[in-house]
Amino acid sequence: MRVPKTFQKAIAEQKDALFTYPASRNKESLTLRSFPFLLENGNADYLVTNLTPEQMAAKNVPDLYWLRWGVESKYRELKNRLEIEALNSMKPVRIRQEFFAAMYLSNLAAVIKSEADSRILVSADNRCDYLSNRSYRLNRIKSCIIRLLRSSLPICNEMICRIVEESSKICSLIRPDRTFGRYRKHTRRRYYSHMKSCI
């Protein structure tokens, strides 16, 4: 896990330091490992992991962190775009229903992304690579999910093919080696029930 400089327990002068993170209430305390690494702009950043030095050498951890980026992007999609944590119900059956509906949308979007990305035209004139636009794809699926679920199989296939075709034409540019600063803005609540989109 990447942590800010203000996470004092994780910051140590050593390159590879073990520390114990105190437990809260009935939970067990954790033995974690922290070490700094330099970003390309020269700033120091810190990683915290529960892998011991015997399980992974310090030089391999930054590379492993960058490999997690696809997983983190998927979590971001689930939490921010599909709002999987913003529940409208308190009953377990309905909570499960909301969860599985969001997961169905996410999986359908992933299948459509894979097909749309394979259809994006690659030409010698393009200086960069392109991927289908995530926001467009999710919004397009959300807008027709009810018709999709209620339609017969041929109509359903036709609708999905249309979404794939449209998604392959609305692309986002891939900018390699692009970085952003870590700006955090804390709010009291993350989700508001009156702002939850209908799925």
TORPA-4810 file (N, C-alpha, C, O; in nm, 3 decimals):
<nodes>
NODE_1_0.085_-0.117_0.000_0.000_0.000_0.000_0.089_0.123_0.000_0.189_0.129_0.072_M
NODE_2_0.053_0.221_-0.080_0.127_0.346_-0.085_0.070_0.439_0.019_-0.052_0.454_0.028_R
NODE_3_0.155_0.503_0.098_0.108_0.589_0.206_0.171_0.727_0.193_0.280_0.740_0.138_V
NODE_4_0.102_0.831_0.243_0.159_0.966_0.239_0.269_0.983_0.342_0.288_0.899_0.429_P
NODE_5_0.343_1.093_0.331_0.453_1.120_0.423_0.404_1.141_0.565_0.479_1.121_0.660_K
NODE_6_0.279_1.180_0.580_0.226_1.205_0.713_0.201_1.076_0.792_0.170_1.082_0.911_T
NODE_7_0.214_0.961_0.727_0.195_0.834_0.796_0.324_0.803_0.872_0.408_0.725_0.827_F
NODE_8_0.338_0.867_0.989_0.466_0.867_1.061_0.513_0.728_1.101_0.634_0.704_1.108_Q
NODE_9_0.421_0.636_1.129_0.463_0.504_1.174_0.538_0.429_1.065_0.623_0.344_1.094_K
NODE_10_0.508_0.460_0.939_0.569_0.388_0.829_0.701_0.448_0.785_0.777_0.384_0.713_A
NODE_11_0.728_0.572_0.826_0.848_0.640_0.778_0.964_0.610_0.871_0.955_0.630_0.992_I
NODE_12_1.070_0.561_0.816_1.189_0.529_0.894_1.311_0.566_0.811_1.304_0.576_0.688_A
NODE_13_1.423_0.587_0.880_1.546_0.623_0.810_1.603_0.503_0.735_1.672_0.521_0.635_E
NODE_14_1.576_0.382_0.783_1.628_0.264_0.717_1.558_0.241_0.584_1.448_0.292_0.562_Q
NODE_15_1.620_0.167_0.497_1.560_0.137_0.367_1.449_0.032_0.380_1.358_0.028_0.297_K
NODE_16_1.457_-0.051_0.480_1.360_-0.160_0.494_1.335_-0.177_0.644_1.420_-0.232_0.714_D
NODE_17_1.221_-0.132_0.693_1.197_-0.132_0.837_1.069_-0.206_0.872_0.967_-0.191_0.804_A
NODE_18_1.076_-0.285_0.978_0.958_-0.354_1.031_0.902_-0.272_1.147_0.978_-0.219_1.228_L
NODE_19_0.770_-0.263_1.155_0.708_-0.193_1.267_0.575_-0.261_1.298_0.519_-0.332_1.215_F
NODE_20_0.526_-0.237_1.417_0.398_-0.294_1.459_0.293_-0.185_1.458_0.308_-0.080_1.521_T
NODE_21_0.187_-0.211_1.385_0.076_-0.116_1.379_-0.020_-0.153_1.490_-0.067_-0.266_1.495_Y
NODE_22_-0.051_-0.060_1.580_-0.135_-0.095_1.696_-0.277_-0.133_1.656_-0.334_-0.083_1.559_P
NODE_23_-0.332_-0.223_1.736_-0.468_-0.271_1.710_-0.570_-0.174_1.765_-0.543_-0.101_1.860_A
NODE_24_-0.688_-0.175_1.704_-0.799_-0.097_1.757_-0.907_-0.194_1.804_-0.944_-0.287_1.733_S
NODE_25_-0.955_-0.170_1.923_-1.058_-0.253_1.987_-1.015_-0.399_1.997_-0.913_-0.429_2.058_R
NODE_26_-1.091_-0.490_1.937_-1.064_-0.633_1.952_-0.977_-0.691_1.842_-0.956_-0.812_1.837_N
NODE_27_-0.925_-0.607_1.754_-0.844_-0.658_1.643_-0.701_-0.680_1.687_-0.653_-0.620_1.783_K
NODE_28_-0.633_-0.768_1.614_-0.493_-0.797_1.645_-0.404_-0.691_1.583_-0.434_-0.637_1.477_E
NODE_29_-0.292_-0.662_1.651_-0.197_-0.567_1.594_-0.125_-0.632_1.476_-0.111_-0.755_1.472_S
NODE_30_-0.080_-0.551_1.382_-0.017_-0.601_1.260_0.131_-0.568_1.258_0.173_-0.459_1.297_L
NODE_31_0.209_-0.663_1.213_0.350_-0.636_1.187_0.364_-0.605_1.039_0.340_-0.689_0.954_T
NODE_32_0.404_-0.481_1.011_0.413_-0.435_0.874_0.557_-0.396_0.842_0.643_-0.388_0.930_L
NODE_33_0.580_-0.374_0.716_0.713_-0.342_0.667_0.702_-0.218_0.579_0.616_-0.210_0.492_R
NODE_34_0.788_-0.121_0.603_0.784_0.001_0.523_0.921_0.030_0.466_1.023_-0.005_0.524_S
NODE_35_0.921_0.093_0.351_1.047_0.139_0.292_1.018_0.249_0.191_0.914_0.247_0.125_F
NODE_36_1.111_0.345_0.178_1.091_0.453_0.081_1.139_0.411_-0.057_1.224_0.323_-0.071_P
NODE_37_1.084_0.475_-0.158_1.136_0.460_-0.293_1.121_0.593_-0.364_1.032_0.671_-0.331_F
NODE_38_1.208_0.619_-0.458_1.209_0.746_-0.529_1.122_0.740_-0.653_1.127_0.644_-0.731_L
NODE_39_1.040_0.844_-0.671_0.963_0.858_-0.793_1.052_0.921_-0.900_1.162_0.966_-0.872_L
NODE_40_1.002_0.923_-1.024_1.081_0.977_-1.134_1.109_1.126_-1.118_1.210_1.175_-1.168_E
NODE_41_1.020_1.198_-1.048_1.041_1.342_-1.028_1.135_1.372_-0.912_1.160_1.489_-0.881_N
NODE_42_1.187_1.268_-0.845_1.283_1.286_-0.736_1.221_1.286_-0.598_1.294_1.282_-0.499_G
NODE_43_1.090_1.291_-0.587_1.024_1.289_-0.457_1.026_1.148_-0.399_1.021_1.048_-0.472_N
NODE_44_1.033_1.142_-0.267_1.030_1.013_-0.199_0.886_0.975_-0.169_0.805_1.060_-0.130_A
NODE_45_0.854_0.849_-0.186_0.723_0.797_-0.149_0.747_0.673_-0.065_0.859_0.621_-0.060_D
NODE_46_0.644_0.625_0.001_0.660_0.515_0.094_0.561_0.405_0.063_0.445_0.431_0.031_Y
NODE_47_0.608_0.283_0.072_0.522_0.167_0.056_0.516_0.091_0.188_0.616_0.081_0.259_L
NODE_48_0.398_0.039_0.218_0.380_-0.044_0.337_0.321_-0.176_0.291_0.226_-0.179_0.213_V
NODE_49_0.378_-0.284_0.340_0.330_-0.417_0.301_0.334_-0.510_0.421_0.403_-0.485_0.519_T
NODE_50_0.259_-0.618_0.412_0.266_-0.720_0.517_0.357_-0.835_0.476_0.367_-0.934_0.549_N
NODE_51_0.424_-0.825_0.361_0.519_-0.927_0.319_0.650_-0.910_0.395_0.704_-0.800_0.404_L
NODE_52_0.699_-1.018_0.449_0.824_-1.013_0.525_0.943_-1.009_0.430_0.928_-1.039_0.312_T
NODE_53_1.062_-0.971_0.480_1.180_-0.971_0.393_1.211_-1.109_0.333_1.268_-1.117_0.224_P
NODE_54_1.174_-1.217_0.403_1.196_-1.351_0.350_1.102_-1.380_0.233_1.138_-1.454_0.141_E
NODE_55_0.981_-1.323_0.235_0.884_-1.348_0.129_0.912_-1.267_0.004_0.885_-1.312_-0.108_Q
NODE_56_0.967_-1.146_0.021_0.995_-1.062_-0.095_1.109_-0.967_-0.065_1.113_-0.903_0.040_M
NODE_57_1.203_-0.958_-0.160_1.316_-0.866_-0.146_1.267_-0.723_-0.167_1.171_-0.699_-0.240_A
NODE_58_1.332_-0.628_-0.101_1.291_-0.488_-0.107_1.296_-0.432_-0.248_1.215_-0.347_-0.283_A
NODE_59_1.390_-0.478_-0.329_1.404_-0.423_-0.464_1.286_-0.461_-0.555_1.261_-0.394_-0.654_K
NODE_60_1.214_-0.569_-0.521_1.102_-0.614_-0.604_0.968_-0.549_-0.569_0.875_-0.555_-0.649_N
NODE_61_0.958_-0.488_-0.452_0.828_-0.437_-0.407_0.777_-0.320_-0.492_0.658_-0.319_-0.524_V
NODE_62_0.860_-0.220_-0.530_0.805_-0.114_-0.617_0.752_-0.167_-0.750_0.650_-0.119_-0.798_P
NODE_63_0.821_-0.264_-0.809_0.771_-0.322_-0.935_0.638_-0.392_-0.914_0.547_-0.382_-0.996_D
NODE_64_0.626_-0.464_-0.803_0.502_-0.533_-0.770_0.390_-0.432_-0.748_0.275_-0.456_-0.786_L
NODE_65_0.423_-0.318_-0.686_0.322_-0.215_-0.664_0.267_-0.163_-0.797_0.146_-0.147_-0.811_Y
NODE_66_0.353_-0.138_-0.894_0.306_-0.085_-1.022_0.223_-0.188_-1.098_0.137_-0.151_-1.177_W
NODE_67_0.247_-0.317_-1.074_0.166_-0.420_-1.139_0.023_-0.424_-1.084_-0.067_-0.476_-1.149_L
NODE_68_0.004_-0.370_-0.964_-0.130_-0.369_-0.902_-0.220_-0.261_-0.961_-0.338_-0.254_-0.926_R
NODE_69_-0.167_-0.177_-1.049_-0.244_-0.061_-1.093_-0.375_-0.098_-1.161_-0.475_-0.029_-1.142_W
NODE_70_-0.377_-0.205_-1.239_-0.501_-0.249_-1.302_-0.606_-0.290_-1.201_-0.725_-0.263_-1.219_G
NODE_71_-0.562_-0.355_-1.093_-0.654_-0.395_-0.986_-0.711_-0.271_-0.916_-0.830_-0.265_-0.886_V
NODE_72_-0.624_-0.174_-0.889_-0.669_-0.051_-0.824_-0.768_0.024_-0.912_-0.863_0.083_-0.861_E
NODE_73_-0.747_0.023_-1.043_-0.840_0.090_-1.135_-0.977_0.022_-1.130_-1.080_0.089_-1.138_S
NODE_74_-0.977_-0.110_-1.116_-1.105_-0.182_-1.107_-1.177_-0.148_-0.977_-1.298_-0.129_-0.976_K
NODE_75_-1.101_-0.139_-0.865_-1.161_-0.098_-0.738_-1.220_0.042_-0.750_-1.327_0.070_-0.697_Y
NODE_76_-1.148_0.130_-0.819_-1.197_0.267_-0.837_-1.329_0.267_-0.916_-1.421_0.341_-0.882_R
NODE_77_-1.335_0.185_-1.019_-1.459_0.175_-1.097_-1.574_0.127_-1.009_-1.684_0.183_-1.014_E
NODE_78_-1.550_0.024_-0.929_-1.655_-0.031_-0.844_-1.700_0.068_-0.737_-1.819_0.082_-0.710_L
NODE_79_-1.604_0.137_-0.675_-1.638_0.225_-0.564_-1.691_0.360_-0.609_-1.784_0.412_-0.549_K
NODE_80_-1.633_0.418_-0.713_-1.670_0.554_-0.752_-1.770_0.561_-0.866_-1.862_0.642_-0.862_N
NODE_81_-1.753_0.477_-0.967_-1.844_0.484_-1.081_-1.972_0.406_-1.056_-2.081_0.453_-1.088_R
NODE_82_-1.960_0.286_-0.997_-2.078_0.204_-0.970_-2.128_0.219_-0.827_-2.233_0.164_-0.791_L
NODE_83_-2.054_0.292_-0.745_-2.094_0.323_-0.607_-2.138_0.199_-0.530_-2.247_0.195_-0.473_E
NODE_84_-2.053_0.100_-0.529_-2.088_-0.029_-0.469_-2.103_-0.020_-0.317_-2.167_-0.105_-0.256_I
NODE_85_-2.043_0.083_-0.256_-2.053_0.099_-0.111_-2.174_0.182_-0.069_-2.212_0.182_0.048_E
NODE_86_-2.234_0.253_-0.162_-2.350_0.338_-0.130_-2.477_0.256_-0.145_-2.533_0.244_-0.254_A
NODE_87_-2.521_0.201_-0.036_-2.636_0.110_-0.039_-2.764_0.184_-0.006_-2.766_0.272_0.079_L
NODE_88_-2.871_0.147_-0.075_-3.001_0.209_-0.051_-3.087_0.129_0.046_-3.195_0.175_0.085_N
NODE_89_-3.042_0.013_0.085_-3.124_-0.075_0.166_-3.049_-0.119_0.291_-2.926_-0.109_0.298_S
NODE_90_-3.124_-0.169_0.388_-3.064_-0.223_0.510_-3.088_-0.372_0.522_-3.028_-0.437_0.608_M
NODE_91_-3.174_-0.428_0.440_-3.203_-0.571_0.447_-3.095_-0.648_0.372_-3.054_-0.607_0.263_K
NODE_92_-3.049_-0.760_0.428_-2.942_-0.837_0.365_-2.974_-0.883_0.223_-2.886_-0.883_0.136_P
NODE_93_-3.098_-0.921_0.198_-3.135_-0.969_0.064_-3.119_-0.857_-0.038_-3.067_-0.878_-0.148_V
NODE_94_-3.164_-0.738_-0.002_-3.156_-0.625_-0.096_-3.013_-0.575_-0.111_-2.975_-0.528_-0.218_R
NODE_95_-2.934_-0.583_-0.004_-2.792_-0.545_-0.014_-2.720_-0.638_-0.111_-2.642_-0.594_-0.195_I
NODE_96_-2.748_-0.768_-0.098_-2.688_-0.863_-0.193_-2.735_-0.835_-0.336_-2.657_-0.846_-0.430_R
NODE_97_-2.861_-0.800_-0.351_-2.915_-0.769_-0.483_-2.842_-0.649_-0.545_-2.805_-0.652_-0.662_Q
NODE_98_-2.821_-0.543_-0.467_-2.749_-0.426_-0.516_-2.605_-0.461_-0.551_-2.553_-0.418_-0.654_E
NODE_99_-2.542_-0.540_-0.465_-2.403_-0.580_-0.489_-2.390_-0.659_-0.618_-2.304_-0.628_-0.701_F
NODE_100_-2.475_-0.760_-0.636_-2.464_-0.844_-0.756_-2.505_-0.769_-0.882_-2.454_-0.798_-0.990_F
NODE_101_-2.596_-0.672_-0.871_-2.630_-0.590_-0.987_-2.510_-0.506_-1.030_-2.482_-0.495_-1.150_A
NODE_102_-2.440_-0.448_-0.933_-2.320_-0.370_-0.965_-2.211_-0.458_-1.024_-2.142_-0.417_-1.117_A
NODE_103_-2.195_-0.579_-0.969_-2.092_-0.670_-1.022_-2.128_-0.717_-1.162_-2.040_-0.734_-1.247_M
NODE_104_-2.256_-0.738_-1.188_-2.300_-0.777_-1.322_-2.266_-0.667_-1.422_-2.214_-0.693_-1.530_Y
NODE_105_-2.297_-0.542_-1.384_-2.264_-0.428_-1.471_-2.114_-0.419_-1.496_-2.070_-0.395_-1.608_L
NODE_106_-2.036_-0.438_-1.391_-1.891_-0.429_-1.404_-1.837_-0.539_-1.495_-1.751_-0.512_-1.580_S
NODE_107_-1.886_-0.660_-1.478_-1.839_-0.771_-1.563_-1.883_-0.753_-1.708_-1.806_-0.783_-1.800_N
NODE_108_-2.005_-0.706_-1.728_-2.051_-0.679_-1.865_-1.968_-0.570_-1.930_-1.934_-0.579_-2.048_L
NODE_109_-1.934_-0.466_-1.853_-1.850_-0.358_-1.904_-1.711_-0.409_-1.939_-1.651_-0.365_-2.037_A
NODE_110_-1.658_-0.503_-1.860_-1.525_-0.559_-1.888_-1.525_-0.641_-2.017_-1.430_-0.634_-2.096_A
NODE_111_-1.632_-0.719_-2.039_-1.642_-0.798_-2.163_-1.653_-0.705_-2.284_-1.588_-0.726_-2.386_V
NODE_112_-1.736_-0.601_-2.271_-1.752_-0.505_-2.380_-1.621_-0.430_-2.405_-1.586_-0.402_-2.519_I
NODE_113_-1.549_-0.396_-2.298_-1.420_-0.327_-2.313_-1.321_-0.412_-2.391_-1.254_-0.363_-2.482_K
NODE_114_-1.313_-0.538_-2.356_-1.220_-0.628_-2.424_-1.249_-0.636_-2.573_-1.158_-0.629_-2.656_S
NODE_115_-1.377_-0.649_-2.608_-1.414_-0.658_-2.749_-1.395_-0.524_-2.821_-1.347_-0.521_-2.934_E
NODE_116_-1.432_-0.414_-2.754_-1.419_-0.282_-2.816_-1.272_-0.245_-2.838_-1.237_-0.187_-2.940_A
NODE_117_-1.186_-0.279_-2.740_-1.043_-0.249_-2.755_-0.981_-0.326_-2.871_-0.890_-0.276_-2.937_D
NODE_118_-1.029_-0.447_-2.895_-0.974_-0.525_-3.007_-1.020_-0.469_-3.141_-0.958_-0.498_-3.244_S
NODE_119_-1.127_-0.389_-3.143_-1.177_-0.333_-3.269_-1.124_-0.193_-3.299_-1.147_-0.140_-3.408_R
NODE_120_-1.054_-0.134_-3.204_-1.002_0.001_-3.227_-0.896_-0.005_-3.337_-0.803_-0.086_-3.332_I
NODE_121_-0.913_0.080_-3.435_-0.824_0.079_-3.551_-0.688_0.135_-3.512_-0.678_0.241_-3.450_L
NODE_122_-0.584_0.063_-3.550_-0.447_0.108_-3.528_-0.389_0.146_-3.663_-0.383_0.065_-3.755_V
NODE_123_-0.347_0.271_-3.674_-0.288_0.315_-3.800_-0.151_0.375_-3.775_-0.117_0.409_-3.661_S
NODE_124_-0.073_0.388_-3.880_0.063_0.443_-3.868_0.059_0.591_-3.834_0.157_0.644_-3.782_A
NODE_125_-0.054_0.659_-3.862_-0.064_0.801_-3.833_-0.080_0.830_-3.684_-0.049_0.939_-3.638_D
NODE_126_-0.128_0.732_-3.610_-0.148_0.751_-3.466_-0.014_0.752_-3.394_0.068_0.662_-3.410_N
NODE_127_0.007_0.855_-3.314_0.130_0.863_-3.236_0.118_0.789_-3.103_0.219_0.752_-3.043_R
NODE_128_-0.006_0.766_-3.058_-0.030_0.701_-2.929_-0.129_0.586_-2.944_-0.192_0.570_-3.048_C
NODE_129_-0.140_0.508_-2.839_-0.238_0.400_-2.835_-0.368_0.453_-2.774_-0.370_0.554_-2.703_D
NODE_130_-0.477_0.382_-2.803_-0.607_0.423_-2.754_-0.679_0.304_-2.690_-0.656_0.188_-2.726_Y
NODE_131_-0.767_0.336_-2.594_-0.857_0.239_-2.533_-0.998_0.295_-2.538_-1.017_0.416_-2.547_L
NODE_132_-1.096_0.208_-2.531_-1.234_0.257_-2.528_-1.258_0.334_-2.397_-1.202_0.300_-2.293_S
NODE_133_-1.341_0.436_-2.406_-1.365_0.525_-2.294_-1.451_0.457_-2.187_-1.562_0.412_-2.215_N
NODE_134_-1.398_0.449_-2.066_-1.464_0.378_-1.956_-1.596_0.443_-1.916_-1.696_0.374_-1.895_R
NODE_135_-1.597_0.577_-1.904_-1.719_0.646_-1.861_-1.831_0.629_-1.962_-1.946_0.603_-1.925_S
NODE_136_-1.797_0.643_-2.090_-1.900_0.627_-2.193_-1.958_0.485_-2.188_-2.079_0.466_-2.194_Y
NODE_137_-1.869_0.387_-2.177_-1.912_0.246_-2.179_-2.006_0.217_-2.062_-2.111_0.156_-2.080_R
NODE_138_-1.968_0.260_-1.941_-2.052_0.234_-1.823_-2.186_0.307_-1.832_-2.290_0.249_-1.800_L
NODE_139_-2.183_0.432_-1.875_-2.309_0.507_-1.885_-2.400_0.449_-1.991_-2.522_0.447_-1.975_N
NODE_140_-2.341_0.403_-2.100_-2.421_0.343_-2.208_-2.487_0.214_-2.160_-2.604_0.188_-2.192_R
NODE_141_-2.414_0.133_-2.083_-2.470_0.009_-2.031_-2.579_0.039_-1.927_-2.684_-0.025_-1.927_I
NODE_142_-2.553_0.136_-1.839_-2.653_0.173_-1.738_-2.783_0.219_-1.801_-2.891_0.189_-1.751_K
NODE_143_-2.771_0.293_-1.912_-2.891_0.349_-1.973_-2.982_0.244_-2.037_-3.101_0.267_-2.055_S
NODE_144_-2.925_0.128_-2.073_-3.009_0.029_-2.141_-3.011_-0.107_-2.070_-3.049_-0.207_-2.130_C
NODE_145_-2.970_-0.110_-1.943_-2.959_-0.239_-1.874_-3.097_-0.304_-1.855_-3.107_-0.427_-1.864_I
NODE_146_-3.201_-0.227_-1.830_-3.333_-0.285_-1.810_-3.383_-0.350_-1.939_-3.432_-0.463_-1.938_I
NODE_147_-3.369_-0.277_-2.051_-3.410_-0.335_-2.180_-3.325_-0.456_-2.214_-3.374_-0.552_-2.273_R
NODE_148_-3.200_-0.451_-2.177_-3.109_-0.562_-2.205_-3.151_-0.689_-2.132_-3.148_-0.798_-2.188_L
NODE_149_-3.191_-0.673_-2.006_-3.231_-0.788_-1.926_-3.369_-0.843_-1.964_-3.396_-0.961_-1.944_L
NODE_150_-3.454_-0.758_-2.018_-3.590_-0.802_-2.051_-3.606_-0.848_-2.195_-3.711_-0.901_-2.231_R
NODE_151_-3.504_-0.828_-2.278_-3.515_-0.860_-2.420_-3.482_-1.006_-2.447_-3.421_-1.075_-2.365_S
NODE_152_-3.525_-1.050_-2.563_-3.490_-1.186_-2.606_-3.342_-1.189_-2.645_-3.279_-1.085_-2.660_S
NODE_153_-3.289_-1.308_-2.661_-3.146_-1.325_-2.687_-3.100_-1.256_-2.816_-2.995_-1.191_-2.814_L
NODE_154_-3.171_-1.268_-2.929_-3.125_-1.197_-3.050_-3.120_-1.046_-3.033_-3.027_-0.981_-3.080_P
NODE_155_-3.221_-0.989_-2.967_-3.223_-0.845_-2.945_-3.112_-0.805_-2.849_-3.048_-0.701_-2.866_I
NODE_156_-3.091_-0.887_-2.747_-2.984_-0.863_-2.650_-2.848_-0.863_-2.720_-2.765_-0.775_-2.695_C
NODE_157_-2.824_-0.960_-2.806_-2.697_-0.966_-2.880_-2.679_-0.843_-2.969_-2.570_-0.788_-2.979_N
NODE_158_-2.788_-0.801_-3.033_-2.782_-0.684_-3.120_-2.747_-0.558_-3.041_-2.668_-0.475_-3.086_E
NODE_159_-2.807_-0.543_-2.921_-2.779_-0.426_-2.837_-2.634_-0.425_-2.791_-2.569_-0.321_-2.791_M
NODE_160_-2.584_-0.541_-2.750_-2.445_-0.549_-2.703_-2.349_-0.519_-2.818_-2.250_-0.450_-2.799_I
NODE_161_-2.379_-0.572_-2.938_-2.293_-0.544_-3.054_-2.292_-0.395_-3.086_-2.189_-0.340_-3.125_C
NODE_162_-2.407_-0.329_-3.070_-2.415_-0.185_-3.095_-2.330_-0.108_-2.993_-2.260_-0.014_-3.030_R
NODE_163_-2.337_-0.149_-2.866_-2.257_-0.083_-2.761_-2.109_-0.104_-2.787_-2.029_-0.012_-2.769_I
NODE_164_-2.071_-0.225_-2.829_-1.930_-0.254_-2.860_-1.882_-0.166_-2.975_-1.773_-0.109_-2.969_V
NODE_165_-1.964_-0.155_-3.078_-1.928_-0.074_-3.195_-1.912_0.074_-3.158_-1.817_0.139_-3.199_E
NODE_166_-2.006_0.125_-3.079_-1.998_0.264_-3.035_-1.877_0.286_-2.944_-1.808_0.388_-2.955_E
NODE_167_-1.852_0.192_-2.854_-1.739_0.205_-2.761_-1.605_0.202_-2.833_-1.510_0.266_-2.789_S
NODE_168_-1.598_0.130_-2.944_-1.471_0.124_-3.018_-1.442_0.255_-3.092_-1.329_0.280_-3.133_S
NODE_169_-1.546_0.339_-3.109_-1.527_0.467_-3.179_-1.504_0.583_-3.083_-1.452_0.687_-3.122_K
NODE_170_-1.543_0.566_-2.957_-1.523_0.672_-2.857_-1.408_0.627_-2.767_-1.427_0.545_-2.677_I
NODE_171_-1.291_0.681_-2.793_-1.168_0.630_-2.731_-1.103_0.733_-2.639_-1.130_0.853_-2.648_C
NODE_172_-1.019_0.683_-2.553_-0.935_0.765_-2.467_-0.790_0.741_-2.503_-0.749_0.628_-2.530_S
NODE_173_-0.714_0.847_-2.502_-0.573_0.840_-2.535_-0.494_0.782_-2.418_-0.516_0.822_-2.303_L
NODE_174_-0.404_0.690_-2.445_-0.316_0.636_-2.341_-0.190_0.721_-2.339_-0.118_0.729_-2.439_I
NODE_175_-0.164_0.785_-2.227_-0.045_0.868_-2.213_0.054_0.796_-2.123_0.039_0.798_-2.001_R
NODE_176_0.155_0.733_-2.180_0.251_0.659_-2.097_0.335_0.751_-2.010_0.362_0.866_-2.047_P
NODE_177_0.375_0.700_-1.895_0.461_0.771_-1.801_0.400_0.901_-1.749_0.473_0.994_-1.714_D
NODE_178_0.267_0.909_-1.744_0.202_1.028_-1.691_0.182_1.009_-1.542_0.137_0.903_-1.498_R
NODE_179_0.215_1.109_-1.465_0.199_1.102_-1.320_0.122_1.223_-1.270_0.119_1.327_-1.335_T
NODE_180_0.061_1.207_-1.155_-0.014_1.315_-1.091_0.029_1.326_-0.946_0.070_1.227_-0.885_F
NODE_181_0.021_1.446_-0.893_0.047_1.465_-0.750_-0.063_1.403_-0.667_-0.173_1.375_-0.717_G
NODE_182_-0.034_1.381_-0.541_-0.132_1.320_-0.451_-0.202_1.431_-0.374_-0.154_1.473_-0.268_R
NODE_183_-0.314_1.477_-0.426_-0.390_1.581_-0.359_-0.511_1.516_-0.294_-0.588_1.445_-0.360_Y
NODE_184_-0.527_1.540_-0.164_-0.637_1.477_-0.093_-0.729_1.585_-0.040_-0.686_1.688_0.012_R
NODE_185_-0.856_1.559_-0.054_-0.956_1.651_-0.003_-1.055_1.568_0.076_-1.132_1.492_0.018_K
NODE_186_-1.052_1.581_0.205_-1.137_1.497_0.290_-1.274_1.562_0.306_-1.286_1.682_0.332_H
NODE_187_-1.376_1.482_0.291_-1.511_1.528_0.318_-1.569_1.442_0.429_-1.522_1.332_0.456_T
NODE_188_-1.671_1.495_0.492_-1.729_1.422_0.604_-1.795_1.293_0.559_-1.781_1.190_0.624_R
NODE_189_-1.868_1.298_0.447_-1.933_1.178_0.395_-1.887_1.156_0.252_-1.866_1.251_0.177_R
NODE_190_-1.873_1.032_0.217_-1.829_1.000_0.082_-1.946_0.989_-0.015_-1.936_1.033_-0.130_R
NODE_191_-2.055_0.931_0.031_-2.171_0.910_-0.056_-2.294_0.970_0.010_-2.307_0.974_0.132_Y
NODE_192_-2.384_1.018_-0.074_-2.511_1.070_-0.026_-2.622_0.992_-0.097_-2.617_0.971_-0.218_Y
NODE_193_-2.722_0.949_-0.020_-2.825_0.863_-0.078_-2.906_0.935_-0.184_-2.953_0.870_-0.278_S
NODE_194_-2.925_1.066_-0.174_-3.005_1.136_-0.275_-2.926_1.158_-0.404_-2.983_1.201_-0.504_H
NODE_195_-2.794_1.130_-0.402_-2.713_1.147_-0.523_-2.679_1.014_-0.590_-2.612_1.013_-0.693_M
NODE_196_-2.725_0.904_-0.534_-2.692_0.774_-0.593_-2.764_0.759_-0.725_-2.885_0.781_-0.735_K
NODE_197_-2.688_0.720_-0.827_-2.749_0.703_-0.958_-2.830_0.574_-0.961_-2.799_0.479_-0.889_S
NODE_198_-2.931_0.571_-1.041_-3.017_0.453_-1.052_-2.953_0.353_-1.147_-2.913_0.389_-1.257_C
NODE_199_-2.944_0.228_-1.105_-2.889_0.125_-1.195_-2.993_0.020_-1.222_-2.966_-0.076_-1.295_I
</nodes>
